[in-house]
Amino acid sequence: NDVRSLKRYLDKHITTELAKLLIQMKLSPHSHVTVITVAQNQYQIHIEQLQRTN
């Protein structure tokens, strides 16, 4: 049950937020995304645009 609860939470909150960022073009290819929990049921998403190397 705990694993399912975590999956539901991630799908509902984190996946949805990342999808919104993709739609808004704020999340580009080669980005590094960090999700930090700051309090119970609160989180921050940090996006670092990585330089593509050839």
C-alpha positions as CSV (number, residue, x, y, z in Angstrom):
1,N,0.0,0.0,0.0
2,D,2.8,2.4,0.8
3,V,4.4,2.0,-2.6
4,R,1.0,2.5,-4.4
5,S,0.4,5.6,-2.3
6,L,3.8,7.0,-3.3
7,K,3.2,6.2,-6.9
8,R,-0.2,8.0,-6.8
9,Y,1.3,11.0,-5.1
10,L,4.2,11.2,-7.7
11,D,1.8,10.8,-10.6
12,K,-0.7,13.4,-9.3
13,H,1.8,16.0,-8.2
14,I,5.3,15.6,-9.7
15,T,4.5,14.1,-13.1
16,T,1.7,16.6,-13.6
17,E,3.9,19.5,-12.7
18,L,6.7,18.3,-15.1
19,A,4.1,17.9,-17.9
20,K,3.0,21.5,-17.3
21,L,6.6,22.7,-17.5
22,L,7.1,20.8,-20.8
23,I,3.9,22.3,-22.3
24,Q,5.1,25.8,-21.2
25,M,8.5,25.1,-22.8
26,K,10.3,25.7,-19.5
27,L,11.8,22.2,-19.6
28,S,14.0,21.6,-22.5
29,P,16.0,18.5,-23.7
30,H,19.2,17.9,-21.6
31,S,17.7,19.5,-18.5
32,H,18.5,18.2,-15.0
33,V,15.5,18.2,-12.7
34,T,15.7,18.0,-9.0
35,V,12.7,17.7,-6.7
36,I,13.3,18.7,-3.1
37,T,10.8,18.1,-0.3
38,V,10.6,21.2,1.9
39,A,7.8,20.1,4.2
40,Q,5.1,17.5,4.4
41,N,3.2,17.5,1.1
42,Q,5.3,20.5,-0.2
43,Y,8.1,20.4,-2.7
44,Q,10.2,22.5,-5.0
45,I,11.3,21.7,-8.5
46,H,14.7,23.0,-9.6
47,I,15.6,22.9,-13.3
48,E,19.2,23.2,-14.5
49,Q,19.7,23.6,-18.3
50,L,22.7,21.5,-19.1
51,Q,25.0,22.4,-21.9
52,R,25.0,19.8,-24.7
53,T,28.4,18.5,-25.6
54,N,29.2,17.1,-29.0
